Amino acid sequence: MPLVSAGYTDRSADAIGVFDSGVGGLSVLRALRAELPQEQFIYVADSGHAPYGERDDAHVITRSHAIARYLTEQHHIKALVVACNTATAAAIKLLRQDFPELPIVGIEPALKPAALSSKTKVVGVMATRGTLNSDKFRALLTSLHGQATFILQPCDGLADAIERADATKTIASCAYSTGAMGQFGHADGAMDTLVLGCTHYPFAIGTLRSLVGADVAFLEGGAPVARQTRRLLDERGWLVQAADAGFVAPTIFGTTGDGNNLRMAVERWLGFKVDVQNLRIHSTCEPTGPMP
């Protein structure tokens, strides 16, 4: 039995909820499973209401709240990972207010480590318009004033193309976005670092690398999110204490959209086969659950 920090009830056996507007959050789930293999995760892809990055804040906040309520009420999760940059920017403050007892971890574009690691001090940032236009992102950018020059590129349609596994549109969108940003490389004034500010984009790294060159560093946010999730659970005494060090807990997958799309994405990017639940998660927070 794990030791439980003062003031906390032992919830080590409960699952961790993870959600994104679609399949992009699988890049974060991949990092979470690597960091916390003995934890059970419940992944929700809100593909029926995507893409978040091209919708207004009200839509994103409403959907984020509905999914958080579904996961807490139906699955009694012990922590929530918002595996979506747009949802983090728009909704995480309100989620923490509405679910004060629930540890909530969000994701943000890796501007800080990019500024520190860049040699040319010119950093490219690819993200959705929703993320780039958010107050949270602007505050992060302002806090780094003078530390680097950031070239911001809204990537309209890229997340949706990756979501739909549309290789032609993915390649075209990557080519347009990187072409619009300017010069990549290690020359003066060139971008030597590229921040992937949407959880979908790591699944296009192969295409992006062919466009910007092998020497450009890519930064994404999955690993820091996984480490922060571990830290919050550890300080509460809520980490699973499994006897078998080689045990890997199963993950439950559900979607409000096309179950086959999520199933194929998991197989393609995480490397294993899964069953996917089709979910109804009402924005009005009505009773929710698997479709009959």
Stockholm file with secondary structure:
# STOCKHOLM 1.0

chainA/1-292         MPLVSAGYTDRSADAIGVFDSGVGGLSVLRALRAELPQEQFIYVADSGHAPYGERDDAHVITRSHAIARYLTEQHHIKALVVACNTATAAAIKLLRQDFPELPIVGIEPALKPAALSSKTKVVGVMATRGTLNSDKFRALLTSLHGQATFILQPCDGLADAIERADATKTIASCAYSTGAMGQFGHADGAMDTLVLGCTHYPFAIGTLRSLVGADVAFLEGGAPVARQTRRLLDERGWLVQAADAGFVAPTIFGTTGDGNNLRMAVERWLGFKVDVQNLRIHSTCEPTGPMP
#=GR chainA/1-292 SS CCCCCTTCCCCTTSCEEEEESSSTTHHHHHHHHHHCTTSCEEEEECGGGCCGGGSCHHHHHHHHHHHHHHHHHHHCCSEEEECCHHHHHHHHHHHHHHSTTSCEECCCCCHHHHHHHCSSSEEEEEECHHHHTSHHHHHHHHHTTTTCEEEEEECTTHHHHHHTTCHHHHHHHHHHHHHHHCCBSSSTTCBCEEEECSTTGGGGHHHHHHHHCTTSEEECSHHHHHHHHHHHHHHHTCSCCCSCTTCCCCEEEEESSCHHHHHHHHHHHTCSCCCEEEEECCTTCCCCEECC
#=GC SS_cons         CCCCCTTCCCCTTSCEEEEESSSTTHHHHHHHHHHCTTSCEEEEECGGGCCGGGSCHHHHHHHHHHHHHHHHHHHCCSEEEECCHHHHHHHHHHHHHHSTTSCEECCCCCHHHHHHHCSSSEEEEEECHHHHTSHHHHHHHHHTTTTCEEEEEECTTHHHHHHTTCHHHHHHHHHHHHHHHCCBSSSTTCBCEEEECSTTGGGGHHHHHHHHCTTSEEECSHHHHHHHHHHHHHHHTCSCCCSCTTCCCCEEEEESSCHHHHHHHHHHHTCSCCCEEEEECCTTCCCCEECC
//
